C-alpha cells in the first residue's frame, strides 16, 4: 500500500504468516486481511460466519498443517479456518483441538 492511500485497516491487532511462509495475515477492527505479495497489496478474507463485522484480535497458524489457522475475534470467539471454510468454535477456554 502506498502512502497517501486510506488504509482499509483500523487498529491493527495481529500479524501472522502462514506455515509455508507465503501469505501474510493481518487482523484488525475491520476484519481479517491477507497478502500474497509481501504486504504490498491486501484483500479482505471472508470468514463465513453469521456476523457481519468481526474484530480480529489474534491469528495463529497451525505449524503442523499449513491449511489450518485459528482466528480470535470479539464477536464470534475462536474460529478455525481450513482454506476458505471456517468453523465457529465459540469462545475457547484453554486449548482448542
N, C-alpha and C positions, 0 to 999 in steps of 0.2 A: 504494500500500500504506500503510495507516495504521499509526501507531505502536502498539506492543503486539502486533501480529501477528508470528508467527515467519516470518522471511524464507525463501523457498524457495532462495535463493542462498547458496552457500558460496564464500568467497574470489573475489570478482568480479575477473576479469582483463581484460575488454574490454567496451566500449560503442560502438555504431555506429548510424548512421541509414541507412536505405535511400536509394538515389539520388534518389528522389522526395520525400524529407523527410517521409514519412507514418508510417513504422514505426521504432521503436527496437529494437535487438537488444542483448542482454546475454549475455556469455559468462562462465561460472563453473565451479567444480569439479563442480557438479551439472547441467551441460549448457548448452544454448542456449535463451534465452527471448526472446519478442517482446512488444511493447506497441504498441497502435494508439491509445492514448489519452493519450499524453504521459508514460507511466510510472506512471499510477495503478493499472493492473492489468497483470499479466503472464501469459502462458501458455507452457508448455514446447513447444519445437519438436522434433518427431521427425525425426531426421536420416536414418533409414532404413538404417543400416549394421548390420553383424553384431555390433557392440559394444553391450553393454547399458548401459554407462556411458561417457560422453565428457566429458573435462575440456577445456572450450573455452578456449583461450588467446588467440586472436586472431580478429577478424572484419573482413573487408574487402569492402564492397560494390563492385561494378563500376560506376564512374561513367558508363560508356558504355551499360550495359544494366541497367535497374532490376530486371530479373528475376533477375540473377545476383549471387551472393555467395560469397566464399571464407571458409571457417571452418577455423582451425588448431586441431588437437587433439593431445593427447599420444598417445592410443591409436590413432587412425586416420590420422594425418598431416594433410594438407590435403584438405578436402572442397570440392567445387564444387556449390553449391546453385542449382537453377533452379526457382523457385517451390517446390513441395513435393518435387520429386525431387532426389536427391543422388547425385553421382558420387564414388566414392572415388578420390582421386588419389595416395594414399600420401604419403610424405614428400617434399616438394618441395625441391630444391636449386637455387636460382636462380628464374627467372621461370616461372610456370605459364601456359601458353597455352590 
